């Protein structure tokens, strides 16, 4: 079951956010900072929304969509910035269900597309992404800390 993350269930997704950050080797993880940051998202937020996936009542995965814009197609786009499933639940279609839910949410919110990036060594995720009807970009992703 997929539901919107809100103030009533945010505490349940925080351990998943921490696990996601550990997976990507984030060094300065703060549950307080995560709680404050992710509290700003919701289906009525213009910034985006976070979704939680439950299996038998237990939170086992989440996805976060942020909104941005792109000049190349002069449109609003939805960025699937986070997608995570607990290791014991991978390979069961949860990631696919979360992506499709986010795609529907993006379309209903007026986004022209749903887009995301992943680490080059995250081969398990890439297999999922390539099994979908997606296009793979040849663009390079850069960051510049401020």
N, C-alpha and C positions, 0 to 999 in steps of 0.2 A: 504494500500500500504506500502511495506517495502522498505526502501532505506538505503544506507550506510551513516553513519554520517561522515561529512567532515567539513572543515573549513567554508564552506558556510552555513551549517545548525546546527553546534554545539550549537549555542546560543539557538536553539529551544529545544534541549534535556537537557540543564542544569537545567531547573525547574523540569524536571522529575527525574534527578539524585538527586537533592535536596530532592524531595518527597520520593524517594527510601531510601535515607540515613535517613530521618526522620522516616520512617516506621521501620527501623532497629535501631532506637534510637542512631544514631551517634551524638556525642556531639559537635564536632568541625567542623562544615560544612563550607566550604569556596568555593564560586562560582569561585573565581579566581583560586584556587588550582584545582578544578574540571576541569575548562576550560583548564588549562595547562596540566593536566594529560591525559585527554581524547583526546586531540589534537594529541597525538602520534599514535592513532589507525586508521586503514583504510585497505581496501581490499589488498593493496600492502604492508602493514606493516607485518614484520615477527612476531611481538608481538601479533597481533590479530586485531579484527575489532569490531566496534559498529554499531548497526542497530537501526533505528527509525521506528515506525509504525505510519502511518497517517490514520485518518478517516476524510473524507471530508476536507482534507488539514490541519487538526490540528494534532499536535504531541500528541499521547495519550499513547504511550508505547515505550519501548526500551529494547535492549538486548546487552550484551557485551561478546565477546568471546576472551579469552586469550589462548595462546599456551604454553604447557609445555611438559614434557616427563615423562614416568613412566618405571621403571625398571621391574615391575612385568609382563609387556607384551612387554617390550623393544620396545616402540613405542612413537611417537608423539601423544599427546592427546589435545583435545580442551576443555577448561574449560568455561562453561557457568557461568560466575561469577556474572552477573547481569541480572535479568529479572524483568521488572516492567510494570504494566499497571495502569493507573489512576483508582481509585475506581469506578467511574461511568461507566467505560467501561469493567469492569471485567465480566466474564461469557459469553462473546461474541465470544470466540475463538481466541482472539488476542494473548494471551500467547502461545497457541498451534501453531499458525502460525509463531510466532517469533522463537519458539523452532525448528520447522521443517526447517525454513530458516537457522538457525544457524547450524543445523545438515548437511544440504546440503553444506553450506560454509565450515564446518569442513572437510567433505569428500573431497571436491575439493581441500582443502589445505593440504591433505595428512595425516590428523589425523585419528587414528584408532578408536577413539570414542569421543563422546561428553559427558562430565560428569559435575555434579554440586552438590551443597549442599544447604539445606534450613534449616531454624530454625525449631526446633521440634514443635513449636506452630503455625507455618504457615500452618494450616490445609487446607485452600482453595487452596494454591499452591500444596500441597501434593496430593489433589484429582486430579488435572490436571496431575501431573507427573505419578500417578498410573494408569491413564486412557490411557497413552501412552504405547508402547511396550518397557518398560524400565526395568532394573534390579535395585533393591534397595540394597544398600550396608549395611553391618553390621559393617563397620569400624567406628571408632570414629574420629572426627575432632578436632585437637588441634591447639592452637596458642601460640606463644612464642614471646612476644614483644621484639624488640632489641633497 
